[in-house]
Amino acid sequence: MPRVVVPAHAGVFSALGCVTTEVAYDHVQTFRCALEGLDPAGLASRFDRLARSVTAPLLAEGHPPDAVRLDRRVDVRYVGQNYELEVPWTGDLEALRRDFQALHRRLYAYATGDAMECVNLRVRAAVDTEAPAVPPWAGGGAGLPHAEHRAFFPETGETALPVYRRGELVPEQAIKGPALIEDPWATALVYPGQTGVLDRHGNLVIEIAGARL
C-alpha cells in the first residue's frame, strides 16, 4: 500500500458520513432455490413486494416517488458453497448466471459449470442527498514542530520524533518521517521513509518515498 489518506476530521469521519450519505432502506429476504427452473416472473413478484416495503418509509418521509432509486440483487452461490455473491437482478435469468460467473472469476480467479442456487433476495431503496461542499483548509501557521519525543524504529534505531499540530500546517507542506502529526481528533504517525503532505482540504496524504502510484 504505497499511499494512506488520513482525513481532516478522522475521529468524527463516521459521524460526518452519517449526515452526508444518501437516505436508504434495505430489505433482505431468504429465498433458497436452485437457479435451474427458477421462474423469473415469480422472482419479479417477490422483488415487487420487497420494493414496496422499502419504498414506503421514504414516501412517508415526504420524498417524491420519482426521487427513489431501487436496487435489486440476488445472493447466488454454487450449490454446496458456504458463501454467496451479490449479483444485480435485471429480470434476465441467463444474465444472472453470466454475471455471477464473471464476478466469481474476477474475485476468485476461477468459475465452474457447477449448479447454482439463490440464497437471498435484496432490495435497496435510496434517495440522493445533496453533497455538502468541502471547504478549503482553514488552518495555517509556521508549520514547525511544537515538541519533540524520542522514538525507536527498526529502520533507524532511537531517533528524534518531531511533533506537529495539523492546524498549524499549510496545504502542500511536506513532512518527512519520522514525525507525529496531532489534531483534536486523531494522531498520525509518519514513519521513516515516508512523507506526509497536507492537501487543500486538510487531508494528510502519507506516501512511501519513491513508490510508484
C-alpha positions in Angstrom: 0.0 0.0 0.0 2.0 3.0 -1.2 -0.4 5.7 -0.1 -2.6 6.3 3.0 -5.0 9.2 3.5 -5.8 10.4 7.0 -9.0 12.6 6.7 -9.0 16.1 8.1 -11.6 15.0 10.7 -10.6 11.4 11.1 -12.0 11.0 14.6 -15.5 12.1 13.5 -15.4 10.8 10.0 -18.2 8.2 10.6 -20.5 10.9 12.1 -19.8 13.1 9.1 -20.7 10.2 6.7 -23.9 9.6 8.5 -25.1 13.2 7.9 -23.9 13.4 4.3 -24.7 9.9 2.8 -27.9 9.0 0.9 -31.1 8.2 2.8 -31.8 4.5 2.2 -33.7 1.4 3.4 -32.7 -2.2 2.8 -34.7 -5.4 3.0 -33.3 -8.9 2.8 -35.4 -12.0 2.4 -34.2 -15.5 2.5 -35.2 -17.4 -0.7 -33.4 -20.8 -1.2 -34.0 -22.0 -4.7 -32.0 -23.7 -7.4 -31.4 -21.4 -10.4 -32.4 -24.2 -12.7 -36.1 -24.0 -13.3 -36.4 -20.7 -11.4 -39.4 -18.7 -12.6 -38.3 -15.1 -13.4 -41.9 -13.9 -13.2 -42.2 -15.3 -9.7 -38.9 -13.8 -8.7 -40.1 -10.4 -10.0 -43.2 -10.6 -7.9 -41.2 -11.3 -4.8 -38.9 -8.3 -5.6 -42.0 -6.1 -6.1 -43.3 -6.9 -2.6 -39.8 -6.1 -1.1 -39.6 -2.9 -3.1 -42.9 -1.7 -1.8 -41.8 -2.4 1.8 -38.6 -0.3 1.5 -40.1 2.4 -0.6 -43.0 3.1 1.8 -40.9 4.7 4.6 -39.2 7.1 2.1 -42.6 8.1 0.8 -43.9 8.6 4.3 -40.9 10.9 5.0 -42.0 13.1 2.1 -39.6 12.1 -0.7 -41.3 12.1 -4.1 -41.7 8.7 -5.8 -39.5 9.7 -8.8 -36.6 10.5 -6.5 -36.4 6.9 -5.1 -33.8 4.6 -6.7 -34.3 0.9 -6.4 -31.5 -1.7 -6.5 -32.4 -5.3 -6.7 -29.9 -8.1 -6.1 -29.7 -11.8 -5.6 -27.3 -13.7 -3.4 -26.0 -16.5 -5.6 -23.6 -19.3 -4.9 -22.6 -22.7 -6.3 -24.6 -25.5 -4.7 -22.7 -26.6 -1.6 -20.6 -23.5 -1.1 -20.6 -21.7 2.2 -20.5 -18.2 0.8 -22.5 -16.3 -1.8 -22.1 -13.2 -4.0 -24.5 -10.3 -4.5 -25.4 -10.2 -8.2 -27.7 -7.4 -9.7 -31.1 -8.6 -10.9 -32.1 -7.3 -14.3 -35.0 -9.6 -14.9 -33.0 -12.0 -17.0 -32.1 -15.4 -15.5 -29.3 -16.0 -18.1 -27.8 -12.7 -17.3 -27.9 -13.5 -13.6 -25.9 -16.7 -14.3 -23.4 -14.9 -16.5 -22.9 -12.1 -14.1 -22.4 -14.5 -11.2 -19.8 -16.4 -13.2 -18.0 -13.2 -14.2 -18.0 -11.9 -10.6 -16.8 -15.2 -9.2 -14.0 -15.3 -11.8 -13.0 -11.7 -11.0 -12.9 -12.3 -7.2 -11.6 -15.8 -7.0 -9.8 -16.2 -10.4 -12.0 -19.2 -11.5 -15.5 -20.2 -12.3 -17.0 -23.6 -12.9 -20.0 -25.1 -14.6 -21.5 -26.3 -11.3 -25.1 -25.8 -10.5 -26.0 -22.5 -8.8 -28.6 -21.5 -6.2 -30.3 -18.4 -5.0 -29.9 -17.8 -1.2 -31.3 -14.3 -0.5 -33.2 -11.5 -2.3 -32.1 -7.9 -1.6 -33.8 -4.6 -2.3 -32.4 -1.2 -1.5 -34.4 2.0 -1.9 -32.4 5.2 -1.7 -32.8 8.9 -2.2 -29.8 11.1 -3.0 -28.9 13.9 -0.7 -27.0 17.0 -1.8 -23.3 16.5 -1.2 -22.0 19.3 1.0 -19.2 21.4 -0.3 -15.9 20.6 1.3 -14.3 23.8 2.5 -10.7 24.6 1.8 -8.3 24.0 4.7 -8.6 26.9 7.2 -5.5 26.0 9.2 -2.1 27.6 8.7 0.8 28.8 10.7 4.5 28.4 11.0 4.3 24.7 10.1 7.1 24.0 12.6 7.3 21.3 15.3 5.9 22.3 18.7 7.5 19.5 20.6 9.9 16.5 20.2 9.8 13.0 21.5 12.3 10.2 21.4 11.2 7.1 19.4 12.6 3.8 18.2 12.2 2.4 14.7 13.8 -0.7 13.4 14.9 1.2 10.3 16.7 4.0 12.3 17.1 2.9 15.9 16.5 5.5 18.5 15.8 8.9 16.9 14.1 12.2 17.4 10.4 12.4 16.6 9.2 15.9 15.9 5.6 16.6 16.8 3.4 18.9 14.6 -0.1 20.3 15.1 -2.1 19.7 12.0 -3.9 23.1 12.4 -0.5 24.8 12.0 0.4 23.1 8.7 -0.3 24.8 5.3 -1.5 23.0 2.2 1.2 21.2 0.2 3.6 21.3 3.1 5.7 18.2 3.1 6.6 16.5 6.4 9.3 13.9 6.1 9.2 11.0 8.5 9.6 10.1 11.2 7.1 12.7 12.5 4.0 12.8 14.6 1.0 14.9 13.5 -1.7 15.7 16.1 -5.1 17.2 15.9 -8.0 17.3 18.4 -9.5 14.1 16.9 -6.6 11.9 15.8 -2.8 11.3 15.8 -1.0 10.3 12.7 2.5 8.8 12.6 4.6 9.3 9.5 7.2 6.5 9.5 10.8 6.8 8.4 11.0 6.7 4.6 7.5 8.2 4.3 6.4 11.7 3.5 3.1 13.3 4.7 1.6 16.2 2.6 -1.5 18.2 3.6 -3.9 18.6 0.6 -6.1 21.7 0.1 -8.9 20.2 2.2 -6.6 19.4 5.2 -6.4 15.7 4.5 -3.0 14.2 5.3 -1.7 12.1 2.4 1.2 9.8 3.5 3.3 8.2 0.8 6.2 5.8 0.8 9.2 7.7 -0.7 9.9 6.6 -4.3 6.8 4.4 -4.6 5.1 4.3 -7.9 1.4 5.1 -7.6 
